């Protein structure tokens, strides 16, 4: 088992798959991290040297991921609601925020916006 930011990963798992499991790390950020630390795209966690694991861990700890990113997203939505902007009102009413049609087909947006986002 290899630990990255306190999360244990099996040694047979791909590095890219384990990096993608963090909230806020997408495919492009994952590819950039792996290229910066000379990790092959098909490398497995068990194949990494200790220095590479420490470098990836330090790079991830400097990024805003997981709960920090979730908290920032919640704060941004709360700020929009408090200032009374159009987007904030749409969030408060559980309606689509980005200009989608509302005469029909708003069920998904209403479901997604109704969930009070939690940490």
N, CA, C and O atoms as a GROMACS GRO file, in nm:
protein
  476
    1UNK      N    1   0.084  -0.119   0.000
    1UNK     CA    2   0.000   0.000   0.000
    1UNK      C    3   0.088   0.125   0.000
    1UNK      O    4   0.185   0.135   0.076
    2UNK      N    5   0.053   0.217  -0.086
    2UNK     CA    6   0.124   0.343  -0.095
    2UNK      C    7   0.028   0.453  -0.052
    2UNK      O    8  -0.088   0.454  -0.093
    3UNK      N    9   0.076   0.544   0.030
    3UNK     CA   10  -0.008   0.651   0.082
    3UNK      C   11   0.026   0.782   0.012
    3UNK      O   12   0.142   0.822   0.006
    4UNK      N   13  -0.078   0.847  -0.042
    4UNK     CA   14  -0.065   0.980  -0.100
    4UNK      C   15  -0.169   1.068  -0.032
    4UNK      O   16  -0.289   1.042  -0.044
    5UNK      N   17  -0.125   1.169   0.038
    5UNK     CA   18  -0.211   1.259   0.114
    5UNK      C   19  -0.301   1.182   0.212
    5UNK      O   20  -0.418   1.218   0.230
    6UNK      N   21  -0.248   1.079   0.273
    6UNK     CA   22  -0.322   1.004   0.372
    6UNK      C   23  -0.419   0.902   0.316
    6UNK      O   24  -0.488   0.835   0.393
    7UNK      N   25  -0.426   0.889   0.185
    7UNK     CA   26  -0.515   0.792   0.122
    7UNK      C   27  -0.430   0.675   0.075
    7UNK      O   28  -0.329   0.694   0.007
    8UNK      N   29  -0.470   0.554   0.110
    8UNK     CA   30  -0.391   0.436   0.071
    8UNK      C   31  -0.439   0.385  -0.064
    8UNK      O   32  -0.560   0.376  -0.090
    9UNK      N   33  -0.343   0.351  -0.148
    9UNK     CA   34  -0.373   0.297  -0.280
    9UNK      C   35  -0.301   0.163  -0.295
    9UNK      O   36  -0.187   0.149  -0.251
   10UNK      N   37  -0.368   0.064  -0.357
   10UNK     CA   38  -0.300  -0.064  -0.380
   10UNK      C   39  -0.187  -0.047  -0.481
   10UNK      O   40  -0.193   0.040  -0.568
   11UNK      N   41  -0.086  -0.127  -0.468
   11UNK     CA   42   0.034  -0.112  -0.552
   11UNK      C   43   0.008  -0.147  -0.697
   11UNK      O   44   0.086  -0.107  -0.783
   12UNK      N   45  -0.098  -0.221  -0.727
   12UNK     CA   46  -0.128  -0.259  -0.865
   12UNK      C   47  -0.208  -0.152  -0.940
   12UNK      O   48  -0.226  -0.163  -1.061
   13UNK      N   49  -0.256  -0.049  -0.870
   13UNK     CA   50  -0.340   0.052  -0.932
   13UNK      C   51  -0.256   0.149  -1.016
   13UNK      O   52  -0.142   0.181  -0.980
   14UNK      N   53  -0.313   0.195  -1.128
   14UNK     CA   54  -0.243   0.292  -1.212
   14UNK      C   55  -0.229   0.425  -1.138
   14UNK      O   56  -0.317   0.464  -1.060
   15UNK      N   57  -0.118   0.492  -1.163
   15UNK     CA   58  -0.095   0.622  -1.099
   15UNK      C   59  -0.202   0.721  -1.142
   15UNK      O   60  -0.254   0.797  -1.061
   16UNK      N   61  -0.235   0.720  -1.272
   16UNK     CA   62  -0.334   0.816  -1.322
   16UNK      C   63  -0.470   0.793  -1.257
   16UNK      O   64  -0.539   0.890  -1.224
   17UNK      N   65  -0.509   0.669  -1.239
   17UNK     CA   66  -0.639   0.640  -1.177
   17UNK      C   67  -0.642   0.685  -1.032
   17UNK      O   68  -0.743   0.736  -0.985
   18UNK      N   69  -0.532   0.666  -0.962
   18UNK     CA   70  -0.530   0.707  -0.822
   18UNK      C   71  -0.528   0.859  -0.809
   18UNK      O   72  -0.587   0.914  -0.715
   19UNK      N   73  -0.461   0.929  -0.901
   19UNK     CA   74  -0.461   1.075  -0.895
   19UNK      C   75  -0.599   1.130  -0.930
   19UNK      O   76  -0.643   1.230  -0.873
   20UNK      N   77  -0.667   1.065  -1.025
   20UNK     CA   78  -0.800   1.112  -1.064
   20UNK      C   79  -0.904   1.092  -0.955
   20UNK      O   80  -1.012   1.150  -0.962
   21UNK      N   81  -0.873   1.011  -0.854
   21UNK     CA   82  -0.969   0.988  -0.747
   21UNK      C   83  -0.981   1.109  -0.653
   21UNK      O   84  -1.076   1.116  -0.575
   22UNK      N   85  -0.888   1.202  -0.660
   22UNK     CA   86  -0.895   1.322  -0.576
   22UNK      C   87  -0.990   1.423  -0.640
   22UNK      O   88  -0.984   1.446  -0.761
   23UNK      N   89  -1.078   1.484  -0.560
   23UNK     CA   90  -1.169   1.585  -0.610
   23UNK      C   91  -1.089   1.708  -0.649
   23UNK      O   92  -1.013   1.762  -0.568
   24UNK      N   93  -1.106   1.753  -0.771
   24UNK     CA   94  -1.034   1.870  -0.819
   24UNK      C   95  -0.916   1.836  -0.907
   24UNK      O   96  -0.852   1.926  -0.961
   25UNK      N   97  -0.885   1.708  -0.924
   25UNK     CA   98  -0.777   1.665  -1.013
   25UNK      C   99  -0.842   1.594  -1.130
   25UNK      O  100  -0.894   1.483  -1.117
   26UNK      N  101  -0.839   1.660  -1.246
   26UNK     CA  102  -0.897   1.604  -1.366
   26UNK      C  103  -0.790   1.543  -1.455
   26UNK      O  104  -0.674   1.535  -1.415
   27UNK      N  105  -0.828   1.501  -1.575
   27UNK     CA  106  -0.732   1.438  -1.665
   27UNK      C  107  -0.616   1.527  -1.705
   27UNK      O  108  -0.502   1.480  -1.713
   28UNK      N  109  -0.641   1.655  -1.730
   28UNK     CA  110  -0.532   1.743  -1.772
   28UNK      C  111  -0.435   1.771  -1.658
   28UNK      O  112  -0.313   1.773  -1.679
   29UNK      N  113  -0.486   1.794  -1.538
   29UNK     CA  114  -0.399   1.818  -1.422
   29UNK      C  115  -0.320   1.692  -1.391
   29UNK      O  116  -0.202   1.698  -1.356
   30UNK      N  117  -0.385   1.577  -1.403
   30UNK     CA  118  -0.318   1.449  -1.378
   30UNK      C  119  -0.204   1.428  -1.478
   30UNK      O  120  -0.093   1.390  -1.439
   31UNK      N  121  -0.230   1.454  -1.606
   31UNK     CA  122  -0.126   1.436  -1.708
   31UNK      C  123  -0.011   1.533  -1.685
   31UNK      O  124   0.105   1.497  -1.703
   32UNK      N  125  -0.042   1.656  -1.646
   32UNK     CA  126   0.063   1.755  -1.620
   32UNK      C  127   0.149   1.715  -1.501
   32UNK      O  128   0.271   1.727  -1.505
   33UNK      N  129   0.085   1.667  -1.394
   33UNK     CA  130   0.160   1.621  -1.276
   33UNK      C  131   0.251   1.504  -1.310
   33UNK      O  132   0.367   1.500  -1.269
   34UNK      N  133   0.198   1.409  -1.385
   34UNK     CA  134   0.277   1.291  -1.420
   34UNK      C  135   0.393   1.328  -1.511
   34UNK      O  136   0.502   1.272  -1.498
   35UNK      N  137   0.372   1.422  -1.603
   35UNK     CA  138   0.481   1.464  -1.692
   35UNK      C  139   0.587   1.540  -1.614
   35UNK      O  140   0.707   1.523  -1.639
   36UNK      N  141   0.544   1.622  -1.520
   36UNK     CA  142   0.639   1.702  -1.443
   36UNK      C  143   0.729   1.614  -1.357
   36UNK      O  144   0.845   1.647  -1.334
   37UNK      N  145   0.676   1.502  -1.310
   37UNK     CA  146   0.753   1.415  -1.220
   37UNK      C  147   0.803   1.288  -1.289
   37UNK      O  148   0.838   1.191  -1.223
   38UNK      N  149   0.805   1.290  -1.423
   38UNK     CA  150   0.860   1.180  -1.504
   38UNK      C  151   0.797   1.046  -1.471
   38UNK      O  152   0.867   0.947  -1.446
   39UNK      N  153   0.665   1.042  -1.472
   39UNK     CA  154   0.592   0.918  -1.447
   39UNK      C  155   0.525   0.878  -1.578
   39UNK      O  156   0.454   0.958  -1.640
   40UNK      N  157   0.546   0.756  -1.621
   40UNK     CA  158   0.487   0.706  -1.745
   40UNK      C  159   0.335   0.694  -1.729
   40UNK      O  160   0.289   0.660  -1.621
   41UNK      N  161   0.257   0.722  -1.835
   41UNK     CA  162   0.110   0.716  -1.822
   41UNK      C  163   0.055   0.581  -1.780
   41UNK      O  164  -0.054   0.574  -1.722
   42UNK      N  165   0.127   0.472  -1.808
   42UNK     CA  166   0.077   0.340  -1.768
   42UNK      C  167   0.149   0.285  -1.646
   42UNK      O  168   0.139   0.165  -1.617
   43UNK      N  169   0.220   0.369  -1.574
   43UNK     CA  170   0.294   0.324  -1.455
   43UNK      C  171   0.196   0.291  -1.343
   43UNK      O  172   0.088   0.348  -1.333
   44UNK      N  173   0.237   0.199  -1.261
   44UNK     CA  174   0.157   0.160  -1.146
   44UNK      C  175   0.216   0.223  -1.020
   44UNK      O  176   0.334   0.259  -1.016
   45UNK      N  177   0.133   0.234  -0.918
   45UNK     CA  178   0.176   0.298  -0.793
   45UNK      C  179   0.296   0.227  -0.733
   45UNK      O  180   0.386   0.293  -0.681
   46UNK      N  181   0.299   0.097  -0.739
   46UNK     CA  182   0.408   0.021  -0.680
   46UNK      C  183   0.540   0.041  -0.752
   46UNK      O  184   0.646   0.016  -0.694
   47UNK      N  185   0.537   0.087  -0.878
   47UNK     CA  186   0.660   0.109  -0.955
   47UNK      C  187   0.728   0.240  -0.922
   47UNK      O  188   0.843   0.262  -0.961
   48UNK      N  189   0.659   0.330  -0.852
   48UNK     CA  190   0.716   0.462  -0.825
   48UNK      C  191   0.823   0.454  -0.718
   48UNK      O  192   0.815   0.374  -0.624
   49UNK      N  193   0.924   0.538  -0.734
   49UNK     CA  194   1.027   0.550  -0.631
   49UNK      C  195   0.970   0.636  -0.517
   49UNK      O  196   0.874   0.710  -0.536
   50UNK      N  197   1.029   0.624  -0.400
   50UNK     CA  198   0.981   0.701  -0.285
   50UNK      C  199   0.989   0.851  -0.312
   50UNK      O  200   0.901   0.926  -0.270
   51UNK      N  201   1.094   0.895  -0.382
   51UNK     CA  202   1.108   1.037  -0.412
   51UNK      C  203   0.994   1.085  -0.501
   51UNK      O  204   0.943   1.195  -0.483
   52UNK      N  205   0.954   1.003  -0.598
   52UNK     CA  206   0.844   1.041  -0.686
   52UNK      C  207   0.713   1.051  -0.608
   52UNK      O  208   0.633   1.143  -0.630
   53UNK      N  209   0.691   0.958  -0.517
   53UNK     CA  210   0.569   0.962  -0.435
   53UNK      C  211   0.568   1.088  -0.350
   53UNK      O  212   0.465   1.155  -0.338
   54UNK      N  213   0.682   1.121  -0.290
   54UNK     CA  214   0.690   1.242  -0.207
   54UNK      C  215   0.672   1.367  -0.290
   54UNK      O  216   0.607   1.462  -0.246
   55UNK      N  217   0.729   1.370  -0.411
   55UNK     CA  218   0.714   1.486  -0.499
   55UNK      C  219   0.568   1.505  -0.540
   55UNK      O  220   0.517   1.617  -0.539
   56UNK      N  221   0.501   1.396  -0.576
   56UNK     CA  222   0.360   1.406  -0.614
   56UNK      C  223   0.275   1.449  -0.495
   56UNK      O  224   0.183   1.528  -0.510
   57UNK      N  225   0.306   1.396  -0.378
   57UNK     CA  226   0.232   1.434  -0.257
   57UNK      C  227   0.250   1.582  -0.226
   57UNK      O  228   0.154   1.650  -0.190
   58UNK      N  229   0.373   1.632  -0.238
   58UNK     CA  230   0.396   1.774  -0.210
   58UNK      C  231   0.328   1.862  -0.315
   58UNK      O  232   0.277   1.969  -0.282
   59UNK      N  233   0.327   1.818  -0.441
   59UNK     CA  234   0.259   1.895  -0.545
   59UNK      C  235   0.109   1.900  -0.520
   59UNK      O  236   0.046   2.004  -0.538
   60UNK      N  237   0.052   1.788  -0.478
   60UNK     CA  238  -0.092   1.784  -0.449
   60UNK      C  239  -0.126   1.866  -0.325
   60UNK      O  240  -0.233   1.927  -0.319
   61UNK      N  241  -0.037   1.868  -0.227
   61UNK     CA  242  -0.066   1.943  -0.105
   61UNK      C  243  -0.062   2.094  -0.131
   61UNK      O  244  -0.125   2.171  -0.058
   62UNK      N  245   0.011   2.136  -0.235
   62UNK     CA  246   0.014   2.278  -0.269
   62UNK      C  247  -0.107   2.321  -0.350
   62UNK      O  248  -0.136   2.440  -0.360
   63UNK      N  249  -0.178   2.225  -0.408
   63UNK     CA  250  -0.296   2.256  -0.489
   63UNK      C  251  -0.420   2.265  -0.400
   63UNK      O  252  -0.421   2.213  -0.288
   64UNK      N  253  -0.521   2.330  -0.451
   64UNK     CA  254  -0.648   2.339  -0.378
   64UNK      C  255  -0.736   2.225  -0.426
   64UNK      O  256  -0.799   2.234  -0.532
   65UNK      N  257  -0.741   2.117  -0.348
   65UNK     CA  258  -0.820   1.999  -0.384
   65UNK      C  259  -0.900   1.953  -0.263
   65UNK      O  260  -0.883   2.004  -0.152
   66UNK      N  261  -0.987   1.857  -0.287
   66UNK     CA  262  -1.072   1.795  -0.185
   66UNK      C  263  -1.154   1.899  -0.108
   66UNK      O  264  -1.223   1.979  -0.171
   67UNK      N  265  -1.148   1.901   0.024
   67UNK     CA  266  -1.236   1.985   0.104
   67UNK      C  267  -1.209   2.134   0.084
   67UNK      O  268  -1.302   2.214   0.092
   68UNK      N  269  -1.085   2.173   0.059
   68UNK     CA  270  -1.055   2.314   0.035
   68UNK      C  271  -1.129   2.363  -0.089
   68UNK      O  272  -1.186   2.472  -0.088
   69UNK      N  273  -1.127   2.284  -0.195
   69UNK     CA  274  -1.194   2.322  -0.319
   69UNK      C  275  -1.345   2.321  -0.301
   69UNK      O  276  -1.414   2.411  -0.349
   70UNK      N  277  -1.397   2.221  -0.232
   70UNK     CA  278  -1.541   2.217  -0.206
   70UNK      C  279  -1.586   2.339  -0.126
   70UNK      O  280  -1.689   2.399  -0.155
   71UNK      N  281  -1.506   2.376  -0.026
   71UNK     CA  282  -1.539   2.492   0.057
   71UNK      C  283  -1.536   2.620  -0.027
   71UNK      O  284  -1.621   2.707  -0.009
   72UNK      N  285  -1.439   2.631  -0.118
   72UNK     CA  286  -1.431   2.750  -0.202
   72UNK      C  287  -1.552   2.759  -0.295
   72UNK      O  288  -1.606   2.868  -0.316
   73UNK      N  289  -1.595   2.646  -0.352
   73UNK     CA  290  -1.712   2.646  -0.439
   73UNK      C  291  -1.836   2.688  -0.362
   73UNK      O  292  -1.916   2.769  -0.410
   74UNK      N  293  -1.852   2.634  -0.240
   74UNK     CA  294  -1.966   2.673  -0.156
   74UNK      C  295  -1.963   2.821  -0.122
   74UNK      O  296  -2.066   2.888  -0.124
   75UNK      N  297  -1.844   2.873  -0.090
   75UNK     CA  298  -1.830   3.015  -0.058
   75UNK      C  299  -1.864   3.102  -0.178
   75UNK      O  300  -1.926   3.208  -0.163
   76UNK      N  301  -1.823   3.059  -0.297
   76UNK     CA  302  -1.855   3.136  -0.418
   76UNK      C  303  -2.006   3.141  -0.441
   76UNK      O  304  -2.060   3.247  -0.473
   77UNK      N  305  -2.074   3.028  -0.424
   77UNK     CA  306  -2.219   3.025  -0.442
   77UNK      C  307  -2.287   3.109  -0.334
   77UNK      O  308  -2.382   3.182  -0.363
   78UNK      N  309  -2.238   3.100  -0.210
   78UNK     CA  310  -2.295   3.179  -0.101
   78UNK      C  311  -2.275   3.328  -0.126
   78UNK      O  312  -2.364   3.409  -0.098
   79UNK      N  313  -2.158   3.365  -0.179
   79UNK     CA  314  -2.131   3.506  -0.210
   79UNK      C  315  -2.226   3.556  -0.318
   79UNK      O  316  -2.277   3.668  -0.309
   80UNK      N  317  -2.250   3.474  -0.421
   80UNK     CA  318  -2.343   3.513  -0.527
   80UNK      C  319  -2.483   3.532  -0.471
   80UNK      O  320  -2.554   3.625  -0.511
   81UNK      N  321  -2.525   3.445  -0.378
   81UNK     CA  322  -2.657   3.459  -0.318
   81UNK      C  323  -2.666   3.585  -0.233
   81UNK      O  324  -2.767   3.656  -0.237
   82UNK      N  325  -2.561   3.612  -0.155
   82UNK     CA  326  -2.564   3.727  -0.064
   82UNK      C  327  -2.565   3.860  -0.139
   82UNK      O  328  -2.631   3.954  -0.096
   83UNK      N  329  -2.493   3.868  -0.250
   83UNK     CA  330  -2.490   3.993  -0.325
   83UNK      C  331  -2.614   4.012  -0.410
   83UNK      O  332  -2.638   4.121  -0.462
   84UNK      N  333  -2.695   3.907  -0.425
   84UNK     CA  334  -2.820   3.919  -0.497
   84UNK      C  335  -2.805   3.922  -0.648
   84UNK      O  336  -2.891   3.976  -0.717
   85UNK      N  337  -2.699   3.865  -0.699
   85UNK     CA  338  -2.680   3.863  -0.843
   85UNK      C  339  -2.780   3.768  -0.907
   85UNK      O  340  -2.846   3.689  -0.839
   86UNK      N  341  -2.791   3.777  -1.040
   86UNK     CA  342  -2.882   3.691  -1.113
   86UNK      C  343  -2.846   3.544  -1.091
   86UNK      O  344  -2.934   3.462  -1.067
   87UNK      N  345  -2.719   3.513  -1.100
   87UNK     CA  346  -2.675   3.375  -1.079
   87UNK      C  347  -2.706   3.328  -0.937
   87UNK      O  348  -2.745   3.214  -0.916
   88UNK      N  349  -2.688   3.418  -0.840
   88UNK     CA  350  -2.718   3.382  -0.702
   88UNK      C  351  -2.866   3.354  -0.681
   88UNK      O  352  -2.902   3.262  -0.608
   89UNK      N  353  -2.952   3.434  -0.746
   89UNK     CA  354  -3.095   3.410  -0.734
   89UNK      C  355  -3.134   3.278  -0.800
   89UNK      O  356  -3.221   3.207  -0.750
   90UNK      N  357  -3.071   3.247  -0.911
   90UNK     CA  358  -3.100   3.120  -0.979
   90UNK      C  359  -3.058   3.002  -0.890
   90UNK      O  360  -3.129   2.902  -0.883
   91UNK      N  361  -2.944   3.014  -0.822
   91UNK     CA  362  -2.902   2.910  -0.729
   91UNK      C  363  -3.004   2.898  -0.615
   91UNK      O  364  -3.040   2.787  -0.576
   92UNK      N  365  -3.050   3.011  -0.563
   92UNK     CA  366  -3.143   3.009  -0.450
   92UNK      C  367  -3.277   2.946  -0.489
   92UNK      O  368  -3.341   2.882  -0.406
   93UNK      N  369  -3.318   2.965  -0.615
   93UNK     CA  370  -3.446   2.910  -0.661
   93UNK      C  371  -3.434   2.770  -0.718
   93UNK      O  372  -3.532   2.713  -0.767
   94UNK      N  373  -3.314   2.713  -0.713
   94UNK     CA  374  -3.288   2.579  -0.765
   94UNK      C  375  -3.321   2.568  -0.914
   94UNK      O  376  -3.377   2.467  -0.958
   95UNK      N  377  -3.287   2.670  -0.989
   95UNK     CA  378  -3.310   2.672  -1.133
   95UNK      C  379  -3.177   2.667  -1.207
   95UNK      O  380  -3.072   2.689  -1.146
   96UNK      N  381  -3.179   2.639  -1.338
   96UNK     CA  382  -3.054   2.639  -1.414
   96UNK      C  383  -2.986   2.775  -1.407
   96UNK      O  384  -3.052   2.879  -1.413
   97UNK      N  385  -2.854   2.773  -1.394
   97UNK     CA  386  -2.779   2.896  -1.370
   97UNK      C  387  -2.718   2.950  -1.499
   97UNK      O  388  -2.700   3.072  -1.512
   98UNK      N  389  -2.685   2.865  -1.592
   98UNK     CA  390  -2.606   2.906  -1.708
   98UNK      C  391  -2.686   2.925  -1.836
   98UNK      O  392  -2.635   2.897  -1.944
   99UNK      N  393  -2.809   2.970  -1.825
   99UNK     CA  394  -2.884   3.008  -1.943
   99UNK      C  395  -2.955   2.896  -2.015
   99UNK      O  396  -2.998   2.915  -2.129
  100UNK      N  397  -2.970   2.781  -1.953
  100UNK     CA  398  -3.042   2.673  -2.019
  100UNK      C  399  -3.192   2.705  -2.025
  100UNK      O  400  -3.240   2.792  -1.953
  101UNK      N  401  -3.262   2.635  -2.112
  101UNK     CA  402  -3.405   2.661  -2.126
  101UNK      C  403  -3.478   2.612  -2.001
  101UNK      O  404  -3.439   2.513  -1.938
  102UNK      N  405  -3.586   2.683  -1.966
  102UNK     CA  406  -3.660   2.647  -1.845
  102UNK      C  407  -3.804   2.614  -1.872
  102UNK      O  408  -3.875   2.571  -1.781
  103UNK      N  409  -3.851   2.633  -1.995
  103UNK     CA  410  -3.991   2.599  -2.023
  103UNK      C  411  -4.012   2.449  -2.009
  103UNK      O  412  -4.115   2.404  -1.958
  104UNK      N  413  -3.915   2.373  -2.054
  104UNK     CA  414  -3.916   2.228  -2.034
  104UNK      C  415  -3.774   2.188  -1.997
  104UNK      O  416  -3.681   2.268  -2.006
  105UNK      N  417  -3.758   2.065  -1.956
  105UNK     CA  418  -3.626   2.007  -1.934
  105UNK      C  419  -3.546   2.073  -1.823
  105UNK      O  420  -3.425   2.090  -1.838
  106UNK      N  421  -3.609   2.110  -1.714
  106UNK     CA  422  -3.532   2.165  -1.602
  106UNK      C  423  -3.525   2.068  -1.485
  106UNK      O  424  -3.473   2.103  -1.378
  107UNK      N  425  -3.575   1.948  -1.503
  107UNK     CA  426  -3.580   1.854  -1.392
  107UNK      C  427  -3.442   1.824  -1.335
  107UNK      O  428  -3.423   1.820  -1.214
  108UNK      N  429  -3.344   1.804  -1.425
  108UNK     CA  430  -3.209   1.770  -1.379
  108UNK      C  431  -3.149   1.885  -1.301
  108UNK      O  432  -3.091   1.864  -1.194
  109UNK      N  433  -3.162   2.007  -1.352
  109UNK     CA  434  -3.105   2.123  -1.284
  109UNK      C  435  -3.171   2.144  -1.148
  109UNK      O  436  -3.104   2.178  -1.050
  110UNK      N  437  -3.301   2.125  -1.143
  110UNK     CA  438  -3.371   2.143  -1.016
  110UNK      C  439  -3.323   2.040  -0.915
  110UNK      O  440  -3.305   2.072  -0.797
  111UNK      N  441  -3.301   1.916  -0.960
  111UNK     CA  442  -3.251   1.814  -0.868
  111UNK      C  443  -3.111   1.847  -0.820
  111UNK      O  444  -3.081   1.836  -0.701
  112UNK      N  445  -3.024   1.888  -0.912
  112UNK     CA  446  -2.885   1.913  -0.876
  112UNK      C  447  -2.870   2.036  -0.789
  112UNK      O  448  -2.792   2.035  -0.694
  113UNK      N  449  -2.943   2.143  -0.820
  113UNK     CA  450  -2.930   2.266  -0.742
  113UNK      C  451  -3.003   2.257  -0.609
  113UNK      O  452  -2.973   2.335  -0.518
  114UNK      N  453  -3.098   2.165  -0.594
  114UNK     CA  454  -3.172   2.153  -0.469
  114UNK      C  455  -3.086   2.093  -0.359
  114UNK      O  456  -3.110   2.119  -0.241
  115UNK      N  457  -2.987   2.014  -0.397
  115UNK     CA  458  -2.901   1.953  -0.296
  115UNK      C  459  -2.811   2.061  -0.238
  115UNK      O  460  -2.731   2.121  -0.311
  116UNK      N  461  -2.823   2.085  -0.111
  116UNK     CA  462  -2.732   2.181  -0.048
  116UNK      C  463  -2.595   2.118  -0.046
  116UNK      O  464  -2.573   2.017   0.022
  117UNK      N  465  -2.504   2.176  -0.119
  117UNK     CA  466  -2.372   2.115  -0.134
  117UNK      C  467  -2.301   2.113   0.001
  117UNK      O  468  -2.294   2.214   0.071
  118UNK      N  469  -2.251   1.996   0.035
  118UNK     CA  470  -2.187   1.979   0.165
  118UNK      C  471  -2.039   1.951   0.146
  118UNK      O  472  -1.994   1.915   0.037
  119UNK      N  473  -1.965   1.967   0.254
  119UNK     CA  474  -1.821   1.945   0.247
  119UNK      C  475  -1.788   1.804   0.241
  119UNK      O  476  -1.670   1.768   0.234
   0.00000   0.00000   0.00000
